[in-house]
Amino acid sequence: MLNDELSDLANFAAVADARSFTRAAAKLRKSQSALSQSVRGLEERLKLRLLTRTTRSVMPTPAGEQLLSTLRPALGETSCDLEILRIFLEETYRRQGIRETG
């Protein structure tokens, strides 16, 4: 459950930053439909409209802007932490002669 929540929050931030479901979907390598469902589900759970959608643009609502102001630093820290972990694991694998998978 928590993983889904984090994924939905990251998806919302990507759409808000890109100002487009299409561009965000391409960047995240997800379908536009899956991204839209993710953000819509987040909005329904929060009972808040986070994005204003038109046929030509996507803009955060005031509630969306407020969420982004607290979400961006947290996502940035998580991304940094994951990069540090990746580097640590690569170094550990290299020292132990283990090949990475993927």
C-alpha positions in Angstrom: 0.0 0.0 0.0 2.7 2.5 1.0 4.6 1.8 -2.2 1.5 2.6 -4.3 1.0 5.9 -2.3 4.6 6.9 -2.9 4.4 6.0 -6.6 1.2 8.0 -7.0 2.8 11.0 -5.3 5.9 10.8 -7.6 3.6 10.5 -10.6 1.7 13.6 -9.5 4.9 15.5 -9.1 6.1 14.4 -12.5 2.9 15.5 -14.2 2.9 18.8 -12.4 6.5 19.5 -13.3 6.1 18.5 -16.9 2.7 20.3 -17.1 1.7 17.4 -19.3 0.6 13.8 -18.9 2.2 13.0 -22.3 5.6 14.4 -21.4 5.5 12.9 -17.9 4.5 9.5 -19.2 7.4 9.5 -21.7 9.8 10.5 -19.0 8.6 7.8 -16.5 8.2 5.2 -19.3 4.6 4.6 -18.3 1.4 4.8 -20.3 -0.4 8.1 -20.3 -3.5 6.2 -19.2 -1.8 4.6 -16.2 -0.4 7.9 -15.1 -3.8 9.6 -15.4 -5.4 6.8 -13.3 -2.6 7.1 -10.7 -3.1 10.8 -10.3 -6.9 10.6 -10.3 -6.8 7.9 -7.6 -4.5 10.1 -5.5 -7.0 13.0 -5.9 -9.9 10.7 -4.9 -8.1 9.4 -1.8 -7.2 12.9 -0.7 -10.6 14.3 -1.7 -8.8 17.2 -3.4 -8.4 18.3 -7.0 -4.6 18.6 -7.4 -4.4 19.4 -11.1 -6.5 21.6 -13.4 -6.7 19.8 -16.7 -7.6 21.4 -20.1 -7.2 19.9 -23.6 -3.9 21.8 -23.9 -2.4 22.0 -20.5 -2.1 20.7 -17.0 -1.6 23.1 -14.0 -1.4 22.4 -10.3 -4.3 23.8 -8.3 -3.6 25.8 -5.1 -3.9 22.5 -3.2 -1.6 20.8 -5.7 1.0 23.6 -5.3 0.8 23.2 -1.5 1.4 19.5 -1.8 4.3 20.0 -4.3 6.0 22.5 -1.9 6.4 19.7 0.7 6.7 16.8 -1.7 9.6 18.1 -3.9 12.2 18.2 -1.1 11.1 14.8 0.2 11.3 13.3 -3.3 14.7 15.0 -3.9 16.1 13.5 -0.6 14.7 10.1 -1.5 16.3 10.2 -4.9 19.6 11.3 -3.4 19.4 8.5 -0.8 18.7 5.9 -3.5 21.7 7.1 -5.6 24.0 6.8 -2.5 22.7 3.3 -1.9 23.2 2.4 -5.6 26.8 3.6 -5.5 27.4 1.7 -2.2 26.0 -1.5 -3.6 28.0 -1.2 -6.9 31.2 -0.7 -4.9 30.3 -3.7 -2.6 29.6 -5.9 -5.6 32.8 -4.8 -7.3 34.9 -5.6 -4.2 33.2 -9.0 -3.9 33.4 -9.8 -7.6 29.6 -10.0 -7.9 28.0 -9.1 -11.1 24.9 -6.8 -11.0 21.7 -8.0 -12.4 19.4 -5.9 -14.6 
